[in-house]
């Protein structure tokens, strides 16, 4: 079984330290700050042997150099081959999905999820999804490089994972995302209930991540663009009638950008 440790960084980033139950050899996902990881490791018996990178933004890659220096360049660093990321030792080239056997982690499905960036990838291990800035709880990443069509396809791919999949995104954006989601579909009872649970967690300074695919399909407007409830709200906001799913996604992403 894959164990996941939460390492908070910066204002709202999460770095994930992962290892199998039967192993002390660990990997870290998207280490934006190397020293934060080093400090956390000092409180454990874990041995860092590698890094998994989802995309090139500095708050996900900024700690690679520090970690390599600290561990004498012995770390294996996985990441997308078509993005400029200094320090990769195992560049991954894929069009849709590929399976790789990562030492001490096991079989890992790597998924191309362009949208936030063109080369963005996600890692799916033992019913746990590490998706960087593609899917957030209650939201999705901004389209800095990709198109709405690309992001919608990426989100649809993630939504097709098993409902029990735990979603480990890279930011604590949940409450602000839910403010928007409640504005779009204020009568969604599952969304209202989830928002109350999130408020309780945040009042105790606890993370709201991980979420699950089942939860996101129930409450996340960006995974519900095909539903009439969402499309009616978007039509009312935009004045555009008879919209399809891609129009729905495009308009709701623009709406969220301005929210």
Long-range contacts (C-beta under 8 A, 24 or more apart in sequence): 1-126, 2-105, 2-125, 2-126, 2-128, 4-128, 4-168, 4-210, 5-40, 5-44, 6-207, 6-209, 7-36, 7-37, 7-40, 8-36, 8-172, 8-207, 9-33, 9-36, 9-59, 10-59, 12-171, 12-172, 12-173, 13-59, 13-170, 13-171, 13-172, 14-168, 14-169, 14-170, 14-171, 14-172, 14-207, 14-209, 15-63, 15-170, 16-130, 16-168, 17-41, 17-46, 17-48, 18-105, 18-125, 18-128, 18-130, 19-46, 19-104, 19-105, 20-104, 20-105, 20-106, 23-104, 25-49, 25-103, 25-104, 27-51, 27-52, 27-102, 27-104, 27-105, 28-52, 28-67, 29-53, 29-54, 29-123, 29-130, 29-168, 29-170, 30-54, 30-60, 30-61, 30-130, 30-132, 30-170, 31-60, 31-61, 31-62, 31-63, 31-64, 31-67, 32-58, 32-59, 32-60, 32-61, 32-62, 32-63, 33-62, 33-63, 33-66, 34-62, 34-63, 34-64, 34-65, 34-66, 34-67, 34-70, 35-63, 35-66, 36-63, 37-63, 37-67, 38-66, 38-67, 38-70, 48-75, 49-74, 49-75, 49-76, 49-103, 49-104, 50-75, 50-76, 50-77, 50-78, 50-102, 50-103, 51-75, 51-76, 51-77, 51-78, 51-79, 52-78, 52-79, 52-123, 52-130, 53-77, 53-78, 53-79, 53-80, 53-85, 53-88, 54-79, 54-80, 54-120, 54-121, 54-122, 54-123, 54-130, 54-131, 54-132, 54-133, 54-134, 54-170, 55-80, 55-83, 55-116, 55-117, 55-119, 55-120, 55-121, 55-132, 55-133, 56-80, 56-83, 56-84, 56-85, 56-117, 56-119, 57-117, 57-133, 59-170, 60-132, 60-133, 60-170, 61-85, 61-86, 61-87, 76-103, 78-102, 79-121, 80-119, 80-120, 80-121, 81-119, 82-118, 82-119, 83-117, 83-118, 83-119, 92-121, 94-121, 111-157, 111-158, 112-154, 113-154, 113-155, 113-157, 113-158, 114-145, 114-146, 114-150, 114-151, 114-154, 115-140, 115-141, 115-143, 115-145, 115-146, 115-147, 115-150, 115-151, 115-152, 115-154, 115-155, 116-140, 116-141, 116-142, 116-143, 116-144, 116-145, 116-146, 116-151, 117-144, 117-145, 117-146, 118-145, 118-146, 118-150, 120-146, 120-154, 122-158, 124-161, 124-165, 127-162, 127-164, 127-165, 127-166, 128-165, 128-166, 128-168, 128-210, 129-158, 129-161, 129-165, 129-166, 129-167, 129-168, 129-213, 130-168, 131-158, 131-167, 131-168, 131-169, 131-170, 132-169, 132-170, 133-169, 133-170, 133-171, 134-158, 134-169, 135-167, 135-169, 135-216, 135-220, 135-222, 135-223, 136-169, 136-171, 136-173, 136-174, 136-177, 137-167, 137-169, 137-173, 137-174, 137-177, 137-198, 137-208, 137-209, 137-211, 137-215, 137-216, 137-220, 138-173, 138-174, 138-177, 138-178, 138-180, 138-181, 138-194, 138-216, 138-219, 138-220, 138-221, 139-173, 139-177, 139-180, 139-181, 139-220, 139-221, 139-222, 139-256, 140-220, 140-222, 140-253, 142-253, 142-257, 143-253, 148-246, 148-249, 148-250, 148-253, 149-246, 151-249, 151-253, 152-225, 152-245, 152-246, 152-249, 155-222, 155-223, 158-213, 159-213, 159-216, 159-217, 159-223, 161-213, 162-213, 163-212, 163-213, 163-214, 163-217, 164-212, 164-213, 164-214, 165-212, 165-213, 166-210, 166-211, 166-212, 167-209, 167-210, 167-211, 167-212, 167-213, 167-215, 167-216, 168-209, 168-210, 169-209, 169-211, 172-207, 172-208, 172-209, 174-198, 174-202, 174-208, 174-209, 174-211, 175-199, 175-202, 175-208, 177-220, 178-219, 179-259, 180-221, 180-255, 180-256, 180-259, 181-219, 181-220, 181-221, 183-259, 184-221, 184-230, 184-233, 184-234, 184-252, 184-255, 185-221, 185-224, 185-229, 185-230, 185-233, 188-218, 188-219, 188-229, 190-218, 190-219, 191-218, 191-219, 194-218, 194-219, 221-252, 222-249, 222-252, 222-253, 225-249, 225-252
